[in-house]
């Protein structure tokens, strides 16, 4: 389950701000699954560990996308949400 969520968070990383939130939630789910797998001997810890790594990568990617979008909005001098949206759409 954690690995599936982690893989699904990769495309979500391309959305500014929302991608960060999704990646953090998936990272927490992956960490909980990893702790549970380490405590219970019958559960393999490989998939939860991979999920944590993928979630960290998604968090890094979403942070970069969010920062890039914020820098582009700042360069346009947008002061309202509508101006920011137009700026991002026009400069794509």
PDB file of N, CA, C and O in Angstrom:
ATOM      1  N   UNK A   1       0.824  -1.195   0.000  1.00  0.00           N
ATOM      2  CA  UNK A   1       0.000   0.000   0.000  1.00  0.00           C
ATOM      3  C   UNK A   1       0.865   1.253   0.000  1.00  0.00           C
ATOM      4  O   UNK A   1       0.614   2.179  -0.772  1.00  0.00           O
ATOM      5  N   UNK A   2       1.886   1.293   0.863  1.00  0.00           N
ATOM      6  CA  UNK A   2       2.742   2.474   0.943  1.00  0.00           C
ATOM      7  C   UNK A   2       3.507   2.677  -0.357  1.00  0.00           C
ATOM      8  O   UNK A   2       3.697   3.813  -0.791  1.00  0.00           O
ATOM      9  N   UNK A   3       3.944   1.598  -0.979  1.00  0.00           N
ATOM     10  CA  UNK A   3       4.689   1.711  -2.229  1.00  0.00           C
ATOM     11  C   UNK A   3       3.798   2.223  -3.354  1.00  0.00           C
ATOM     12  O   UNK A   3       4.239   3.019  -4.183  1.00  0.00           O
ATOM     13  N   UNK A   4       2.561   1.773  -3.386  1.00  0.00           N
ATOM     14  CA  UNK A   4       1.617   2.245  -4.403  1.00  0.00           C
ATOM     15  C   UNK A   4       1.382   3.746  -4.238  1.00  0.00           C
ATOM     16  O   UNK A   4       1.381   4.488  -5.221  1.00  0.00           O
ATOM     17  N   UNK A   5       1.184   4.189  -3.010  1.00  0.00           N
ATOM     18  CA  UNK A   5       0.999   5.614  -2.767  1.00  0.00           C
ATOM     19  C   UNK A   5       2.240   6.411  -3.145  1.00  0.00           C
ATOM     20  O   UNK A   5       2.135   7.511  -3.688  1.00  0.00           O
ATOM     21  N   UNK A   6       3.406   5.860  -2.858  1.00  0.00           N
ATOM     22  CA  UNK A   6       4.647   6.555  -3.188  1.00  0.00           C
ATOM     23  C   UNK A   6       4.804   6.717  -4.695  1.00  0.00           C
ATOM     24  O   UNK A   6       5.201   7.781  -5.171  1.00  0.00           O
ATOM     25  N   UNK A   7       4.497   5.675  -5.437  1.00  0.00           N
ATOM     26  CA  UNK A   7       4.591   5.760  -6.893  1.00  0.00           C
ATOM     27  C   UNK A   7       3.570   6.760  -7.431  1.00  0.00           C
ATOM     28  O   UNK A   7       3.853   7.487  -8.382  1.00  0.00           O
ATOM     29  N   UNK A   8       2.395   6.796  -6.829  1.00  0.00           N
ATOM     30  CA  UNK A   8       1.373   7.745  -7.267  1.00  0.00           C
ATOM     31  C   UNK A   8       1.733   9.184  -6.896  1.00  0.00           C
ATOM     32  O   UNK A   8       1.210  10.123  -7.495  1.00  0.00           O
ATOM     33  N   UNK A   9       2.613   9.366  -5.924  1.00  0.00           N
ATOM     34  CA  UNK A   9       2.995  10.725  -5.540  1.00  0.00           C
ATOM     35  C   UNK A   9       3.976  11.357  -6.523  1.00  0.00           C
ATOM     36  O   UNK A   9       4.153  12.575  -6.521  1.00  0.00           O
ATOM     37  N   UNK A  10       4.609  10.550  -7.353  1.00  0.00           N
ATOM     38  CA  UNK A  10       5.554  11.103  -8.322  1.00  0.00           C
ATOM     39  C   UNK A  10       4.888  12.032  -9.336  1.00  0.00           C
ATOM     40  O   UNK A  10       5.392  13.134  -9.552  1.00  0.00           O
ATOM     41  N   UNK A  11       3.770  11.637  -9.972  1.00  0.00           N
ATOM     42  CA  UNK A  11       3.112  12.599 -10.861  1.00  0.00           C
ATOM     43  C   UNK A  11       2.540  13.805 -10.104  1.00  0.00           C
ATOM     44  O   UNK A  11       2.486  14.912 -10.639  1.00  0.00           O
ATOM     45  N   UNK A  12       2.118  13.580  -8.870  1.00  0.00           N
ATOM     46  CA  UNK A  12       1.575  14.685  -8.069  1.00  0.00           C
ATOM     47  C   UNK A  12       2.661  15.696  -7.731  1.00  0.00           C
ATOM     48  O   UNK A  12       2.360  16.850  -7.428  1.00  0.00           O
ATOM     49  N   UNK A  13       3.920  15.273  -7.780  1.00  0.00           N
ATOM     50  CA  UNK A  13       5.030  16.178  -7.476  1.00  0.00           C
ATOM     51  C   UNK A  13       5.123  17.313  -8.486  1.00  0.00           C
ATOM     52  O   UNK A  13       5.781  18.319  -8.216  1.00  0.00           O
ATOM     53  N   UNK A  14       4.486  17.178  -9.632  1.00  0.00           N
ATOM     54  CA  UNK A  14       4.528  18.221 -10.649  1.00  0.00           C
ATOM     55  C   UNK A  14       3.547  19.352 -10.376  1.00  0.00           C
ATOM     56  O   UNK A  14       3.520  20.338 -11.113  1.00  0.00           O
ATOM     57  N   UNK A  15       2.751  19.223  -9.337  1.00  0.00           N
ATOM     58  CA  UNK A  15       1.806  20.282  -8.972  1.00  0.00           C
ATOM     59  C   UNK A  15       2.393  21.120  -7.839  1.00  0.00           C
ATOM     60  O   UNK A  15       2.693  20.593  -6.767  1.00  0.00           O
ATOM     61  N   UNK A  16       2.557  22.424  -8.072  1.00  0.00           N
ATOM     62  CA  UNK A  16       3.110  23.256  -6.998  1.00  0.00           C
ATOM     63  C   UNK A  16       2.238  23.208  -5.742  1.00  0.00           C
ATOM     64  O   UNK A  16       1.013  23.152  -5.846  1.00  0.00           O
ATOM     65  N   UNK A  17       2.826  23.227  -4.611  1.00  0.00           N
ATOM     66  CA  UNK A  17       2.247  23.229  -3.267  1.00  0.00           C
ATOM     67  C   UNK A  17       1.504  21.927  -2.963  1.00  0.00           C
ATOM     68  O   UNK A  17       1.818  21.265  -1.974  1.00  0.00           O
ATOM     69  N   UNK A  18       0.541  21.549  -3.777  1.00  0.00           N
ATOM     70  CA  UNK A  18      -0.215  20.331  -3.530  1.00  0.00           C
ATOM     71  C   UNK A  18       0.696  19.104  -3.560  1.00  0.00           C
ATOM     72  O   UNK A  18       0.506  18.166  -2.785  1.00  0.00           O
ATOM     73  N   UNK A  19       1.673  19.112  -4.446  1.00  0.00           N
ATOM     74  CA  UNK A  19       2.616  18.009  -4.523  1.00  0.00           C
ATOM     75  C   UNK A  19       3.421  17.847  -3.250  1.00  0.00           C
ATOM     76  O   UNK A  19       3.733  16.726  -2.848  1.00  0.00           O
ATOM     77  N   UNK A  20       3.763  18.968  -2.605  1.00  0.00           N
ATOM     78  CA  UNK A  20       4.504  18.909  -1.338  1.00  0.00           C
ATOM     79  C   UNK A  20       3.647  18.267  -0.260  1.00  0.00           C
ATOM     80  O   UNK A  20       4.123  17.419   0.495  1.00  0.00           O
ATOM     81  N   UNK A  21       2.398  18.665  -0.190  1.00  0.00           N
ATOM     82  CA  UNK A  21       1.484  18.121   0.823  1.00  0.00           C
ATOM     83  C   UNK A  21       1.299  16.618   0.610  1.00  0.00           C
ATOM     84  O   UNK A  21       1.360  15.840   1.562  1.00  0.00           O
ATOM     85  N   UNK A  22       1.076  16.221  -0.627  1.00  0.00           N
ATOM     86  CA  UNK A  22       0.874  14.803  -0.925  1.00  0.00           C
ATOM     87  C   UNK A  22       2.134  14.003  -0.603  1.00  0.00           C
ATOM     88  O   UNK A  22       2.052  12.914  -0.036  1.00  0.00           O
ATOM     89  N   UNK A  23       3.295  14.539  -0.961  1.00  0.00           N
ATOM     90  CA  UNK A  23       4.551  13.832  -0.701  1.00  0.00           C
ATOM     91  C   UNK A  23       4.805  13.663   0.796  1.00  0.00           C
ATOM     92  O   UNK A  23       5.302  12.621   1.224  1.00  0.00           O
ATOM     93  N   UNK A  24       4.473  14.669   1.587  1.00  0.00           N
ATOM     94  CA  UNK A  24       4.664  14.571   3.041  1.00  0.00           C
ATOM     95  C   UNK A  24       3.732  13.510   3.622  1.00  0.00           C
ATOM     96  O   UNK A  24       4.146  12.726   4.477  1.00  0.00           O
ATOM     97  N   UNK A  25       2.497  13.479   3.174  1.00  0.00           N
ATOM     98  CA  UNK A  25       1.546  12.472   3.658  1.00  0.00           C
ATOM     99  C   UNK A  25       2.022  11.072   3.283  1.00  0.00           C
ATOM    100  O   UNK A  25       1.977  10.158   4.106  1.00  0.00           O
ATOM    101  N   UNK A  26       2.470  10.907   2.060  1.00  0.00           N
ATOM    102  CA  UNK A  26       2.954   9.598   1.617  1.00  0.00           C
ATOM    103  C   UNK A  26       4.214   9.205   2.385  1.00  0.00           C
ATOM    104  O   UNK A  26       4.398   8.033   2.714  1.00  0.00           O
ATOM    105  N   UNK A  27       5.075  10.173   2.669  1.00  0.00           N
ATOM    106  CA  UNK A  27       6.274   9.883   3.458  1.00  0.00           C
ATOM    107  C   UNK A  27       5.907   9.395   4.855  1.00  0.00           C
ATOM    108  O   UNK A  27       6.509   8.451   5.366  1.00  0.00           O
ATOM    109  N   UNK A  28       4.924  10.038   5.468  1.00  0.00           N
ATOM    110  CA  UNK A  28       4.478   9.591   6.790  1.00  0.00           C
ATOM    111  C   UNK A  28       3.891   8.183   6.747  1.00  0.00           C
ATOM    112  O   UNK A  28       4.165   7.368   7.628  1.00  0.00           O
ATOM    113  N   UNK A  29       3.086   7.896   5.724  1.00  0.00           N
ATOM    114  CA  UNK A  29       2.519   6.549   5.581  1.00  0.00           C
ATOM    115  C   UNK A  29       3.636   5.528   5.379  1.00  0.00           C
ATOM    116  O   UNK A  29       3.601   4.441   5.956  1.00  0.00           O
ATOM    117  N   UNK A  30       4.617   5.878   4.567  1.00  0.00           N
ATOM    118  CA  UNK A  30       5.744   4.977   4.342  1.00  0.00           C
ATOM    119  C   UNK A  30       6.552   4.732   5.606  1.00  0.00           C
ATOM    120  O   UNK A  30       6.980   3.606   5.859  1.00  0.00           O
ATOM    121  N   UNK A  31       6.764   5.769   6.396  1.00  0.00           N
ATOM    122  CA  UNK A  31       7.507   5.610   7.645  1.00  0.00           C
ATOM    123  C   UNK A  31       6.752   4.738   8.648  1.00  0.00           C
ATOM    124  O   UNK A  31       7.352   3.912   9.335  1.00  0.00           O
ATOM    125  N   UNK A  32       5.440   4.925   8.728  1.00  0.00           N
ATOM    126  CA  UNK A  32       4.632   4.083   9.614  1.00  0.00           C
ATOM    127  C   UNK A  32       4.699   2.631   9.158  1.00  0.00           C
ATOM    128  O   UNK A  32       4.833   1.728   9.984  1.00  0.00           O
ATOM    129  N   UNK A  33       4.607   2.399   7.857  1.00  0.00           N
ATOM    130  CA  UNK A  33       4.692   1.026   7.340  1.00  0.00           C
ATOM    131  C   UNK A  33       6.068   0.433   7.608  1.00  0.00           C
ATOM    132  O   UNK A  33       6.180  -0.752   7.922  1.00  0.00           O
ATOM    133  N   UNK A  34       7.112   1.242   7.488  1.00  0.00           N
ATOM    134  CA  UNK A  34       8.463   0.754   7.733  1.00  0.00           C
ATOM    135  C   UNK A  34       8.670   0.392   9.201  1.00  0.00           C
ATOM    136  O   UNK A  34       9.267  -0.638   9.511  1.00  0.00           O
ATOM    137  N   UNK A  35       8.181   1.232  10.094  1.00  0.00           N
ATOM    138  CA  UNK A  35       8.304   0.936  11.528  1.00  0.00           C
ATOM    139  C   UNK A  35       7.539  -0.334  11.866  1.00  0.00           C
ATOM    140  O   UNK A  35       8.026  -1.175  12.623  1.00  0.00           O
ATOM    141  N   UNK A  36       6.359  -0.472  11.313  1.00  0.00           N
ATOM    142  CA  UNK A  36       5.571  -1.681  11.570  1.00  0.00           C
ATOM    143  C   UNK A  36       6.271  -2.920  11.031  1.00  0.00           C
ATOM    144  O   UNK A  36       6.262  -3.971  11.672  1.00  0.00           O
ATOM    145  N   UNK A  37       6.880  -2.798   9.853  1.00  0.00           N
ATOM    146  CA  UNK A  37       7.560  -3.944   9.248  1.00  0.00           C
ATOM    147  C   UNK A  37       8.806  -4.329  10.034  1.00  0.00           C
ATOM    148  O   UNK A  37       9.144  -5.510  10.123  1.00  0.00           O
ATOM    149  N   UNK A  38       9.482  -3.351  10.598  1.00  0.00           N
ATOM    150  CA  UNK A  38      10.685  -3.654  11.379  1.00  0.00           C
ATOM    151  C   UNK A  38      10.314  -4.335  12.687  1.00  0.00           C
ATOM    152  O   UNK A  38      11.040  -5.212  13.154  1.00  0.00           O
ATOM    153  N   UNK A  39       9.203  -3.948  13.281  1.00  0.00           N
ATOM    154  CA  UNK A  39       8.787  -4.520  14.568  1.00  0.00           C
ATOM    155  C   UNK A  39       8.223  -5.924  14.442  1.00  0.00           C
ATOM    156  O   UNK A  39       8.369  -6.732  15.359  1.00  0.00           O
ATOM    157  N   UNK A  40       7.587  -6.225  13.331  1.00  0.00           N
ATOM    158  CA  UNK A  40       6.967  -7.544  13.130  1.00  0.00           C
ATOM    159  C   UNK A  40       7.869  -8.353  12.207  1.00  0.00           C
ATOM    160  O   UNK A  40       8.146  -7.938  11.082  1.00  0.00           O
ATOM    161  N   UNK A  41       8.315  -9.482  12.673  1.00  0.00           N
ATOM    162  CA  UNK A  41       9.269 -10.292  11.912  1.00  0.00           C
ATOM    163  C   UNK A  41       8.669 -10.914  10.659  1.00  0.00           C
ATOM    164  O   UNK A  41       9.399 -11.206   9.712  1.00  0.00           O
ATOM    165  N   UNK A  42       7.370 -11.121  10.631  1.00  0.00           N
ATOM    166  CA  UNK A  42       6.728 -11.778   9.492  1.00  0.00           C
ATOM    167  C   UNK A  42       6.531 -10.850   8.294  1.00  0.00           C
ATOM    168  O   UNK A  42       6.209 -11.315   7.200  1.00  0.00           O
ATOM    169  N   UNK A  43       6.717  -9.574   8.484  1.00  0.00           N
ATOM    170  CA  UNK A  43       6.491  -8.598   7.413  1.00  0.00           C
ATOM    171  C   UNK A  43       7.835  -8.163   6.845  1.00  0.00           C
ATOM    172  O   UNK A  43       8.751  -7.807   7.587  1.00  0.00           O
ATOM    173  N   UNK A  44       7.942  -8.196   5.525  1.00  0.00           N
ATOM    174  CA  UNK A  44       9.172  -7.755   4.861  1.00  0.00           C
ATOM    175  C   UNK A  44       9.257  -6.232   4.910  1.00  0.00           C
ATOM    176  O   UNK A  44       8.251  -5.545   4.732  1.00  0.00           O
ATOM    177  N   UNK A  45      10.445  -5.712   5.148  1.00  0.00           N
ATOM    178  CA  UNK A  45      10.623  -4.260   5.231  1.00  0.00           C
ATOM    179  C   UNK A  45      11.095  -3.662   3.911  1.00  0.00           C
ATOM    180  O   UNK A  45      11.320  -2.454   3.836  1.00  0.00           O
ATOM    181  N   UNK A  46      11.250  -4.477   2.868  1.00  0.00           N
ATOM    182  CA  UNK A  46      11.790  -3.996   1.592  1.00  0.00           C
ATOM    183  C   UNK A  46      10.857  -2.996   0.915  1.00  0.00           C
ATOM    184  O   UNK A  46      11.291  -1.908   0.538  1.00  0.00           O
ATOM    185  N   UNK A  47       9.589  -3.347   0.756  1.00  0.00           N
ATOM    186  CA  UNK A  47       8.655  -2.444   0.075  1.00  0.00           C
ATOM    187  C   UNK A  47       8.432  -1.146   0.848  1.00  0.00           C
ATOM    188  O   UNK A  47       8.436  -0.080   0.232  1.00  0.00           O
ATOM    189  N   UNK A  48       8.239  -1.184   2.157  1.00  0.00           N
ATOM    190  CA  UNK A  48       8.133   0.094   2.875  1.00  0.00           C
ATOM    191  C   UNK A  48       9.398   0.954   2.762  1.00  0.00           C
ATOM    192  O   UNK A  48       9.301   2.179   2.691  1.00  0.00           O
ATOM    193  N   UNK A  49      10.568   0.335   2.745  1.00  0.00           N
ATOM    194  CA  UNK A  49      11.808   1.108   2.599  1.00  0.00           C
ATOM    195  C   UNK A  49      11.872   1.762   1.222  1.00  0.00           C
ATOM    196  O   UNK A  49      12.270   2.921   1.100  1.00  0.00           O
ATOM    197  N   UNK A  50      11.485   1.029   0.201  1.00  0.00           N
ATOM    198  CA  UNK A  50      11.450   1.598  -1.149  1.00  0.00           C
ATOM    199  C   UNK A  50      10.433   2.734  -1.208  1.00  0.00           C
ATOM    200  O   UNK A  50      10.679   3.751  -1.856  1.00  0.00           O
ATOM    201  N   UNK A  51       9.293   2.569  -0.537  1.00  0.00           N
ATOM    202  CA  UNK A  51       8.269   3.609  -0.507  1.00  0.00           C
ATOM    203  C   UNK A  51       8.801   4.880   0.138  1.00  0.00           C
ATOM    204  O   UNK A  51       8.514   5.979  -0.337  1.00  0.00           O
ATOM    205  N   UNK A  52       9.564   4.749   1.203  1.00  0.00           N
ATOM    206  CA  UNK A  52      10.135   5.931   1.864  1.00  0.00           C
ATOM    207  C   UNK A  52      11.111   6.634   0.929  1.00  0.00           C
ATOM    208  O   UNK A  52      11.107   7.862   0.842  1.00  0.00           O
ATOM    209  N   UNK A  53      11.937   5.877   0.237  1.00  0.00           N
ATOM    210  CA  UNK A  53      12.900   6.478  -0.696  1.00  0.00           C
ATOM    211  C   UNK A  53      12.177   7.204  -1.829  1.00  0.00           C
ATOM    212  O   UNK A  53      12.538   8.328  -2.175  1.00  0.00           O
ATOM    213  N   UNK A  54      11.169   6.574  -2.401  1.00  0.00           N
ATOM    214  CA  UNK A  54      10.407   7.198  -3.490  1.00  0.00           C
ATOM    215  C   UNK A  54       9.671   8.436  -2.984  1.00  0.00           C
ATOM    216  O   UNK A  54       9.593   9.436  -3.698  1.00  0.00           O
ATOM    217  N   UNK A  55       9.133   8.389  -1.771  1.00  0.00           N
ATOM    218  CA  UNK A  55       8.438   9.545  -1.201  1.00  0.00           C
ATOM    219  C   UNK A  55       9.409  10.702  -0.974  1.00  0.00           C
ATOM    220  O   UNK A  55       9.048  11.859  -1.186  1.00  0.00           O
ATOM    221  N   UNK A  56      10.616  10.408  -0.553  1.00  0.00           N
ATOM    222  CA  UNK A  56      11.619  11.469  -0.383  1.00  0.00           C
ATOM    223  C   UNK A  56      11.968  12.081  -1.735  1.00  0.00           C
ATOM    224  O   UNK A  56      12.117  13.299  -1.841  1.00  0.00           O
ATOM    225  N   UNK A  57      12.099  11.257  -2.763  1.00  0.00           N
ATOM    226  CA  UNK A  57      12.354  11.785  -4.108  1.00  0.00           C
ATOM    227  C   UNK A  57      11.193  12.655  -4.591  1.00  0.00           C
ATOM    228  O   UNK A  57      11.410  13.710  -5.187  1.00  0.00           O
ATOM    229  N   UNK A  58       9.969  12.215  -4.336  1.00  0.00           N
ATOM    230  CA  UNK A  58       8.797  13.001  -4.722  1.00  0.00           C
ATOM    231  C   UNK A  58       8.753  14.318  -3.956  1.00  0.00           C
ATOM    232  O   UNK A  58       8.391  15.352  -4.516  1.00  0.00           O
ATOM    233  N   UNK A  59       9.121  14.282  -2.682  1.00  0.00           N
ATOM    234  CA  UNK A  59       9.155  15.511  -1.891  1.00  0.00           C
ATOM    235  C   UNK A  59      10.194  16.474  -2.442  1.00  0.00           C
ATOM    236  O   UNK A  59       9.937  17.674  -2.533  1.00  0.00           O
ATOM    237  N   UNK A  60      11.353  15.967  -2.806  1.00  0.00           N
ATOM    238  CA  UNK A  60      12.380  16.826  -3.395  1.00  0.00           C
ATOM    239  C   UNK A  60      11.935  17.424  -4.716  1.00  0.00           C
ATOM    240  O   UNK A  60      12.135  18.613  -4.964  1.00  0.00           O
ATOM    241  N   UNK A  61      11.329  16.600  -5.568  1.00  0.00           N
ATOM    242  CA  UNK A  61      10.856  17.090  -6.864  1.00  0.00           C
ATOM    243  C   UNK A  61       9.750  18.121  -6.699  1.00  0.00           C
ATOM    244  O   UNK A  61       9.750  19.147  -7.379  1.00  0.00           O
ATOM    245  N   UNK A  62       8.811  17.857  -5.803  1.00  0.00           N
ATOM    246  CA  UNK A  62       7.711  18.803  -5.608  1.00  0.00           C
ATOM    247  C   UNK A  62       8.193  20.108  -4.993  1.00  0.00           C
ATOM    248  O   UNK A  62       7.640  21.170  -5.282  1.00  0.00           O
ATOM    249  N   UNK A  63       9.206  20.043  -4.156  1.00  0.00           N
ATOM    250  CA  UNK A  63       9.783  21.266  -3.593  1.00  0.00           C
ATOM    251  C   UNK A  63      10.442  22.092  -4.682  1.00  0.00           C
ATOM    252  O   UNK A  63      10.304  23.315  -4.705  1.00  0.00           O
ATOM    253  N   UNK A  64      11.156  21.437  -5.581  1.00  0.00           N
ATOM    254  CA  UNK A  64      11.785  22.171  -6.688  1.00  0.00           C
ATOM    255  C   UNK A  64      10.749  22.797  -7.606  1.00  0.00           C
ATOM    256  O   UNK A  64      10.916  23.934  -8.048  1.00  0.00           O
ATOM    257  N   UNK A  65       9.678  22.063  -7.898  1.00  0.00           N
ATOM    258  CA  UNK A  65       8.612  22.591  -8.763  1.00  0.00           C
ATOM    259  C   UNK A  65       7.940  23.787  -8.093  1.00  0.00           C
ATOM    260  O   UNK A  65       7.670  24.795  -8.746  1.00  0.00           O
ATOM    261  N   UNK A  66       7.670  23.676  -6.795  1.00  0.00           N
ATOM    262  CA  UNK A  66       7.036  24.770  -6.072  1.00  0.00           C
ATOM    263  C   UNK A  66       7.930  26.002  -6.049  1.00  0.00           C
ATOM    264  O   UNK A  66       7.452  27.118  -6.252  1.00  0.00           O
ATOM    265  N   UNK A  67       9.217  25.811  -5.803  1.00  0.00           N
ATOM    266  CA  UNK A  67      10.149  26.942  -5.793  1.00  0.00           C
ATOM    267  C   UNK A  67      10.273  27.578  -7.168  1.00  0.00           C
ATOM    268  O   UNK A  67      10.352  28.802  -7.276  1.00  0.00           O
ATOM    269  N   UNK A  68      10.292  26.769  -8.219  1.00  0.00           N
ATOM    270  CA  UNK A  68      10.372  27.302  -9.575  1.00  0.00           C
ATOM    271  C   UNK A  68       9.130  28.125  -9.909  1.00  0.00           C
ATOM    272  O   UNK A  68       9.236  29.192 -10.514  1.00  0.00           O
ATOM    273  N   UNK A  69       7.968  27.638  -9.521  1.00  0.00           N
ATOM    274  CA  UNK A  69       6.730  28.376  -9.771  1.00  0.00           C
ATOM    275  C   UNK A  69       6.707  29.679  -8.978  1.00  0.00           C
ATOM    276  O   UNK A  69       6.276  30.715  -9.485  1.00  0.00           O
ATOM    277  N   UNK A  70       7.170  29.624  -7.742  1.00  0.00           N
ATOM    278  CA  UNK A  70       7.202  30.824  -6.917  1.00  0.00           C
ATOM    279  C   UNK A  70       8.176  31.855  -7.494  1.00  0.00           C
ATOM    280  O   UNK A  70       7.877  33.049  -7.504  1.00  0.00           O
ATOM    281  N   UNK A  71       9.323  31.408  -7.967  1.00  0.00           N
ATOM    282  CA  UNK A  71      10.285  32.325  -8.580  1.00  0.00           C
ATOM    283  C   UNK A  71       9.727  32.962  -9.840  1.00  0.00           C
ATOM    284  O   UNK A  71       9.928  34.152 -10.080  1.00  0.00           O
ATOM    285  N   UNK A  72       9.025  32.174 -10.646  1.00  0.00           N
ATOM    286  CA  UNK A  72       8.434  32.713 -11.870  1.00  0.00           C
ATOM    287  C   UNK A  72       7.353  33.740 -11.552  1.00  0.00           C
ATOM    288  O   UNK A  72       7.254  34.767 -12.224  1.00  0.00           O
ATOM    289  N   UNK A  73       6.548  33.471 -10.536  1.00  0.00           N
ATOM    290  CA  UNK A  73       5.515  34.428 -10.130  1.00  0.00           C
ATOM    291  C   UNK A  73       6.161  35.699  -9.602  1.00  0.00           C
ATOM    292  O   UNK A  73       5.698  36.799  -9.904  1.00  0.00           O
ATOM    293  N   UNK A  74       7.220  35.564  -8.822  1.00  0.00           N
ATOM    294  CA  UNK A  74       7.925  36.725  -8.282  1.00  0.00           C
ATOM    295  C   UNK A  74       8.529  37.559  -9.416  1.00  0.00           C
ATOM    296  O   UNK A  74       8.504  38.789  -9.357  1.00  0.00           O
ATOM    297  N   UNK A  75       9.069  36.904 -10.446  1.00  0.00           N
ATOM    298  CA  UNK A  75       9.656  37.617 -11.582  1.00  0.00           C
ATOM    299  C   UNK A  75       8.611  38.402 -12.359  1.00  0.00           C
ATOM    300  O   UNK A  75       8.914  39.451 -12.929  1.00  0.00           O
ATOM    301  N   UNK A  76       7.372  37.893 -12.385  1.00  0.00           N
ATOM    302  CA  UNK A  76       6.294  38.594 -13.091  1.00  0.00           C
ATOM    303  C   UNK A  76       5.772  39.785 -12.296  1.00  0.00           C
ATOM    304  O   UNK A  76       5.174  40.694 -12.871  1.00  0.00           O
ATOM    305  N   UNK A  77       5.987  39.792 -11.003  1.00  0.00           N
ATOM    306  CA  UNK A  77       5.468  40.865 -10.168  1.00  0.00           C
ATOM    307  C   UNK A  77       3.985  40.726  -9.898  1.00  0.00           C
ATOM    308  O   UNK A  77       3.300  41.724  -9.672  1.00  0.00           O
ATOM    309  N   UNK A  78       3.480  39.511  -9.918  1.00  0.00           N
ATOM    310  CA  UNK A  78       2.055  39.278  -9.689  1.00  0.00           C
ATOM    311  C   UNK A  78       1.712  39.533  -8.226  1.00  0.00           C
ATOM    312  O   UNK A  78       2.431  39.116  -7.318  1.00  0.00           O
ATOM    313  N   UNK A  79       0.596  40.229  -8.022  1.00  0.00           N
ATOM    314  CA  UNK A  79       0.147  40.513  -6.655  1.00  0.00           C
ATOM    315  C   UNK A  79      -1.162  39.812  -6.315  1.00  0.00           C
ATOM    316  O   UNK A  79      -1.507  39.694  -5.139  1.00  0.00           O
ATOM    317  N   UNK A  80      -1.889  39.352  -7.313  1.00  0.00           N
ATOM    318  CA  UNK A  80      -3.138  38.635  -7.055  1.00  0.00           C
ATOM    319  C   UNK A  80      -3.027  37.221  -7.614  1.00  0.00           C
ATOM    320  O   UNK A  80      -2.131  36.919  -8.402  1.00  0.00           O
ATOM    321  N   UNK A  81      -3.935  36.377  -7.201  1.00  0.00           N
ATOM    322  CA  UNK A  81      -3.933  34.997  -7.678  1.00  0.00           C
ATOM    323  C   UNK A  81      -4.201  34.939  -9.181  1.00  0.00           C
ATOM    324  O   UNK A  81      -3.629  34.106  -9.885  1.00  0.00           O
ATOM    325  N   UNK A  82      -5.056  35.811  -9.662  1.00  0.00           N
ATOM    326  CA  UNK A  82      -5.365  35.830 -11.099  1.00  0.00           C
ATOM    327  C   UNK A  82      -4.143  36.239 -11.918  1.00  0.00           C
ATOM    328  O   UNK A  82      -3.870  35.656 -12.967  1.00  0.00           O
ATOM    329  N   UNK A  83      -3.414  37.234 -11.440  1.00  0.00           N
ATOM    330  CA  UNK A  83      -2.197  37.647 -12.133  1.00  0.00           C
ATOM    331  C   UNK A  83      -1.148  36.536 -12.118  1.00  0.00           C
ATOM    332  O   UNK A  83      -0.463  36.311 -13.116  1.00  0.00           O
ATOM    333  N   UNK A  84      -1.028  35.853 -11.002  1.00  0.00           N
ATOM    334  CA  UNK A  84      -0.073  34.752 -10.912  1.00  0.00           C
ATOM    335  C   UNK A  84      -0.448  33.631 -11.871  1.00  0.00           C
ATOM    336  O   UNK A  84       0.419  33.063 -12.535  1.00  0.00           O
ATOM    337  N   UNK A  85      -1.736  33.312 -11.945  1.00  0.00           N
ATOM    338  CA  UNK A  85      -2.192  32.267 -12.855  1.00  0.00           C
ATOM    339  C   UNK A  85      -1.922  32.644 -14.304  1.00  0.00           C
ATOM    340  O   UNK A  85      -1.456  31.817 -15.087  1.00  0.00           O
ATOM    341  N   UNK A  86      -2.215  33.896 -14.663  1.00  0.00           N
ATOM    342  CA  UNK A  86      -1.953  34.365 -16.023  1.00  0.00           C
ATOM    343  C   UNK A  86      -0.463  34.354 -16.336  1.00  0.00           C
ATOM    344  O   UNK A  86      -0.062  34.018 -17.450  1.00  0.00           O
ATOM    345  N   UNK A  87       0.354  34.720 -15.358  1.00  0.00           N
ATOM    346  CA  UNK A  87       1.798  34.737 -15.545  1.00  0.00           C
ATOM    347  C   UNK A  87       2.314  33.332 -15.824  1.00  0.00           C
ATOM    348  O   UNK A  87       3.094  33.128 -16.753  1.00  0.00           O
ATOM    349  N   UNK A  88       1.880  32.364 -15.020  1.00  0.00           N
ATOM    350  CA  UNK A  88       2.327  30.987 -15.223  1.00  0.00           C
ATOM    351  C   UNK A  88       1.837  30.414 -16.537  1.00  0.00           C
ATOM    352  O   UNK A  88       2.551  29.652 -17.188  1.00  0.00           O
ATOM    353  N   UNK A  89       0.620  30.773 -16.936  1.00  0.00           N
ATOM    354  CA  UNK A  89       0.065  30.264 -18.187  1.00  0.00           C
ATOM    355  C   UNK A  89       0.793  30.876 -19.382  1.00  0.00           C
ATOM    356  O   UNK A  89       1.095  30.170 -20.344  1.00  0.00           O
ATOM    357  N   UNK A  90       1.080  32.186 -19.337  1.00  0.00           N
ATOM    358  CA  UNK A  90       1.709  32.878 -20.458  1.00  0.00           C
ATOM    359  C   UNK A  90       3.179  32.522 -20.623  1.00  0.00           C
ATOM    360  O   UNK A  90       3.685  32.532 -21.746  1.00  0.00           O
ATOM    361  N   UNK A  91       3.870  32.211 -19.550  1.00  0.00           N
ATOM    362  CA  UNK A  91       5.303  31.939 -19.614  1.00  0.00           C
ATOM    363  C   UNK A  91       5.628  30.459 -19.708  1.00  0.00           C
ATOM    364  O   UNK A  91       6.791  30.079 -19.575  1.00  0.00           O
ATOM    365  N   UNK A  92       4.648  29.629 -19.929  1.00  0.00           N
ATOM    366  CA  UNK A  92       4.892  28.177 -20.002  1.00  0.00           C
ATOM    367  C   UNK A  92       5.585  27.805 -21.279  1.00  0.00           C
ATOM    368  O   UNK A  92       5.869  26.630 -21.508  1.00  0.00           O
TER     369      UNK A  92
END
